[in-house]
Amino acid sequence: MKDTRRLAPLLVLIVCVAALPASAAAALQDDPPPQPLFDAEDPLELTLAGDLRPIFKDKGDDRPYRPAHLHLHTETDDTVSFDISVKTRGFYRRKYLDCDVPPLRLNFKKKQVEETVFANQDKLKLVTHCKNKIDAYEQYALQEYLIYKSYNLLTDNSFRVRLVHITYIDTEGRRKPITKYGFLIEDEDRLAERLGGRNLETGIIHQEKTDKVQATRLALFQFMIGNTDWSVPAHHNIKFVYRDPQTPPLAVPYDFDMAGLINTPYAEPDPKLGIRTVRDRLFRGYCRTDEDFEAIFAEFNAQQEATYALFNDFPYLDKKPRKRAIKYLDEFYETINKPRRVRREILAVCLRE
């Protein structure tokens, strides 16, 4: 007799997609709207102005959007201004790090962004530097940005990001202006549209009920950067894009600040995983055939030079974190290209049914 409990998550997905209205189902086939925000690499020069103290102090679970102004400074010295609303977001950094500038969500007015770099954007996550007086925290944000860019090299099934150089101005004069680097993350609905599907929130989804090639690529990438802070069944730092009832959903990762490559002082692995620090890699994907693993290893090897170039050519990353990141990546590529280490660090620990 088949175990119907294991079929339940897939049935939920099929029912959810089948229940889409005709207009939404048809939209799955439409060309996605352009996103000029993510079509360039140069950092945007921005200013966020408003009564910032109540925004940055919001830490409860019911955090309201508050009014603010976002100013875009162009290369021609023009300024384009947007009336937006802002609220804090996230969990760990917001609740436990006491960030001077916590992670934010920016809510745009659609009519104001037409024919600007923010065209077709609605809500965007802003990853901030967190601590004003500790320069290392800005470097952590820059390294996380490069991790997103590294995953972009491997697959389009990934969140796009845009670097920003942003000044925070408290119009009430209770905080000194400060300028730091951060980055914007593609909205999950725009991601789904770009991939020809829909962002789908469902119950528990077994990792093996998602697209297996994408799942293996995802797990190996998390292994590469030393990140164990994710779970497909728990929807933890994972979004799902469902394209049609005949194909399994795509699992797309985000939020990499706990990665061993960055090694933030607040990053700690779950004690249940049996590793001492986040610098200790642990493969958390499912077992595959030798041929399947070799195909995925080949993808990573093909992008090794481009991945190194991201870190080596990035002018805003300091020398010390750059060298540390490259050394950490060296260890990963050495592992996947030595059969003995593959057997010990991947094949011996990969998950089985």
C-alpha positions in Angstrom: 0.0 0.0 0.0 1.3 3.4 -0.9 2.0 5.9 1.9 -0.5 8.6 1.2 1.2 10.9 3.7 4.1 11.3 1.3 1.7 12.1 -1.6 -0.1 14.8 0.3 2.3 17.8 -0.3 2.3 17.1 -4.1 -1.5 16.8 -4.1 -1.8 20.1 -2.3 0.4 21.8 -4.9 -1.7 20.3 -7.8 -4.9 21.4 -6.2 -3.6 24.9 -5.6 -2.5 25.4 -9.1 -5.6 23.8 -10.5 -7.6 26.3 -8.4 -6.0 29.3 -10.0 -8.5 31.5 -11.9 -8.3 31.3 -15.7 -6.7 34.7 -15.9 -4.0 33.8 -13.5 -3.4 30.4 -15.2 -3.1 32.2 -18.5 -0.7 34.7 -17.0 1.8 31.8 -16.3 2.5 31.9 -20.1 2.8 35.7 -20.5 6.1 37.3 -21.0 7.2 38.8 -17.6 7.4 42.6 -17.3 10.9 44.1 -17.6 12.8 44.8 -14.5 15.4 47.5 -15.3 16.4 47.6 -11.7 18.3 44.3 -12.1 19.7 44.9 -15.6 22.8 46.8 -14.5 25.7 46.2 -12.0 26.6 49.7 -10.9 25.4 50.7 -7.4 22.4 53.0 -7.2 23.0 56.2 -5.3 20.0 56.5 -3.0 18.8 58.6 0.0 16.1 57.4 2.4 14.7 60.3 4.3 12.0 60.5 7.0 11.2 60.1 10.6 13.5 57.1 11.0 13.5 56.5 14.7 10.0 54.9 14.9 10.8 52.8 11.7 14.1 51.5 13.0 12.7 50.8 16.5 9.8 48.6 15.3 10.6 45.1 16.5 7.2 43.5 17.2 5.4 41.0 15.0 2.8 43.5 13.9 5.0 46.2 12.3 3.2 48.9 10.3 4.4 50.6 7.2 5.5 54.1 7.9 5.9 57.0 5.4 9.3 58.0 4.0 10.9 59.4 0.9 13.4 57.7 -1.3 15.6 59.8 -3.6 17.4 58.4 -6.6 20.5 60.4 -7.6 21.3 59.8 -11.3 24.5 60.1 -13.2 23.4 63.5 -14.6 23.1 64.9 -11.1 19.3 64.8 -11.3 17.2 63.5 -8.4 14.1 61.4 -8.8 12.0 61.2 -5.6 9.4 58.7 -4.5 6.9 58.8 -1.8 7.2 55.3 -0.3 6.3 53.5 2.9 8.8 51.5 4.9 8.8 48.8 7.6 11.4 46.6 9.3 11.5 43.0 8.2 13.3 39.8 8.9 13.6 38.0 12.3 17.1 37.4 13.7 18.8 40.6 12.8 15.7 42.6 13.7 15.0 41.0 17.0 18.4 40.0 18.4 21.1 42.1 16.8 19.7 45.5 17.8 20.6 46.9 14.4 21.1 50.7 14.1 19.6 50.2 10.6 17.6 47.0 10.5 16.6 45.1 7.3 13.8 47.0 5.6 11.0 46.5 3.1 10.3 49.3 0.7 6.7 49.7 -0.6 6.5 51.8 -3.8 3.5 53.5 -5.5 3.2 51.9 -8.9 2.4 55.1 -10.8 5.4 56.9 -9.4 7.9 54.3 -10.6 6.8 54.2 -14.2 9.6 54.9 -16.6 12.2 54.8 -13.9 14.7 52.2 -12.8 12.1 51.0 -10.4 9.5 50.3 -13.1 7.3 47.3 -12.4 8.4 47.1 -8.8 6.1 47.2 -5.9 7.7 45.9 -2.7 11.4 45.3 -2.4 13.6 44.0 0.4 16.6 46.1 1.4 19.5 44.4 3.1 21.2 46.9 5.3 24.6 47.1 7.0 22.9 46.8 10.5 25.7 48.4 12.7 26.8 52.0 12.0 30.0 51.9 13.9 31.3 48.4 13.1 32.6 48.4 9.5 32.7 44.7 9.4 28.9 44.6 9.2 28.9 46.5 6.0 31.4 44.0 4.7 29.1 41.1 5.7 26.3 42.7 3.6 28.6 43.0 0.6 29.7 39.4 0.9 26.1 38.3 1.0 25.4 40.3 -2.1 28.3 38.4 -3.8 26.8 35.1 -2.7 23.5 36.0 -4.5 25.5 37.0 -7.6 27.4 33.7 -7.4 24.2 31.7 -7.5 23.0 33.8 -10.4 26.0 32.5 -12.3 24.8 28.9 -11.8 21.1 29.3 -12.6 18.4 31.8 -13.5 16.3 30.1 -10.9 17.6 32.5 -8.3 16.8 35.9 -6.8 18.5 38.8 -8.6 20.0 41.7 -6.5 21.2 45.2 -7.0 23.8 47.0 -5.0 22.9 50.3 -3.5 25.0 53.1 -1.9 22.4 54.6 0.4 22.3 57.6 2.8 19.9 57.5 5.7 18.6 60.9 6.8 16.4 61.4 9.9 14.3 64.5 9.0 13.6 65.0 12.7 17.3 65.5 13.4 17.5 62.8 16.1 20.1 60.7 14.2 23.2 61.7 12.3 23.1 60.9 8.5 25.1 57.9 7.5 25.9 56.4 4.2 26.6 52.7 3.7 26.3 49.9 1.1 23.4 47.5 1.0 21.4 45.7 -1.7 17.9 45.2 -3.0 16.5 41.8 -3.6 14.1 40.9 -6.4 10.5 40.5 -5.1 9.3 36.9 -4.9 6.3 37.5 -7.2 8.6 39.1 -9.8 10.9 36.2 -9.5 8.0 33.8 -10.1 6.8 35.8 -13.1 10.3 35.8 -14.6 10.5 32.0 -14.3 7.1 31.6 -15.9 5.2 30.5 -12.8 3.7 31.6 -9.5 5.0 32.0 -6.0 3.2 29.4 -4.0 2.7 29.1 -0.3 1.7 25.6 0.7 2.1 23.2 3.6 5.1 20.9 4.1 6.9 20.1 0.8 9.4 17.2 0.8 12.7 18.2 -0.8 12.3 15.3 -3.2 9.0 16.6 -4.4 10.7 19.7 -5.9 12.6 19.8 -9.1 15.5 17.4 -8.4 18.1 19.0 -10.5 17.4 22.4 -8.9 17.3 20.8 -5.5 20.7 19.2 -6.0 22.2 22.4 -7.3 20.7 24.3 -4.3 22.1 21.8 -1.8 25.5 21.9 -3.4 25.6 25.7 -3.4 24.7 25.8 0.2 27.5 23.3 0.8 29.8 25.6 -1.2 29.1 28.7 0.9 28.9 26.7 4.2 25.2 27.5 4.9 23.0 25.1 6.9 20.4 27.8 7.7 17.7 26.5 5.3 15.0 23.8 5.0 12.8 23.0 2.1 10.0 21.2 4.2 9.9 24.1 6.7 10.0 26.8 4.0 12.9 28.2 5.9 14.8 30.6 3.6 13.3 28.9 0.6 10.7 30.1 -1.8 8.7 27.9 -4.2 7.9 28.7 -7.9 5.2 26.5 -9.4 5.0 26.5 -13.1 2.3 23.9 -14.0 0.7 20.8 -12.5 2.9 18.4 -14.6 6.3 19.7 -13.2 7.5 19.9 -9.6 8.1 23.3 -8.1 11.4 25.0 -8.1 13.0 25.6 -4.7 14.8 29.0 -4.6 17.1 29.9 -1.7 17.6 33.3 -0.1 19.1 34.9 3.1 22.7 33.7 3.3 24.1 35.8 6.2 24.6 32.7 8.3 27.0 31.2 5.7 30.4 30.1 6.8 31.9 32.0 3.8 30.8 35.2 5.6 31.3 33.9 9.1 29.4 36.6 11.0 29.9 36.7 14.8 26.3 35.8 15.4 26.2 32.8 13.0 25.9 29.5 14.8 24.9 26.1 13.4 21.9 24.1 14.8 23.4 21.8 17.5 21.4 18.9 16.0 23.5 19.0 12.9 26.7 17.9 14.7 29.0 20.6 13.4 31.0 23.0 15.6 30.9 26.2 13.6 29.3 27.5 10.4 32.8 27.2 8.7 32.3 23.4 8.9 30.6 22.4 5.7 27.7 19.9 5.8 26.0 18.6 2.7 22.2 18.5 3.3 21.0 17.4 -0.1 19.7 14.0 -1.2 21.7 11.2 -2.7 22.0 11.1 -6.5 23.7 8.8 -9.0 27.3 9.3 -9.7 26.3 10.7 -13.1 23.9 13.2 -11.6 26.5 14.5 -9.2 29.1 14.7 -11.9 26.8 16.8 -14.0 26.2 19.2 -11.1 29.9 19.3 -10.3 30.6 20.2 -13.9 28.2 23.2 -13.6 30.1 24.5 -10.6 33.5 23.9 -12.2 32.4 25.8 -15.3 31.7 28.9 -13.2 34.7 28.7 -10.9 36.7 31.4 -12.7 33.6 33.7 -12.9 32.9 33.1 -9.2 36.4 34.1 -8.2 36.2 37.1 -10.5 33.1 38.3 -8.6 35.1 38.5 -5.4 38.5 39.5 -6.8 37.1 42.3 -9.0 34.5 43.7 -6.6 36.0 47.1 -5.5 34.0 47.5 -2.3 35.1 44.4 -0.6 38.1 44.7 1.7 41.2 42.7 1.2 40.9 40.5 4.3 37.4 39.2 3.7 38.2 38.8 0.0 41.2 36.5 0.7 39.2 34.6 3.3 36.3 34.0 0.9 38.6 32.8 -1.9 40.4 30.4 0.4 37.0 29.0 1.6 36.0 28.6 -2.1 39.3 26.9 -2.8 38.4 24.2 -0.3 35.0 23.6 -1.9 36.4 23.2 -5.4 39.1 20.9 -4.1 36.5 18.7 -2.5 34.3 18.3 -5.6 37.3 17.5 -7.7 38.8 14.8 -5.5 36.8 11.5 -5.5 37.9 10.5 -2.1 36.6 13.8 -0.6 33.4 13.5 -2.5 32.8 10.1 -1.0 33.6 11.3 2.5 31.9 14.7 2.5 29.0 14.2 0.2 28.2 10.6 -0.6 28.6 9.4 3.0 26.3 12.0 4.4 23.7 12.6 1.6 20.1 12.1 2.6 18.2 8.9 1.7 14.5 8.1 1.6 
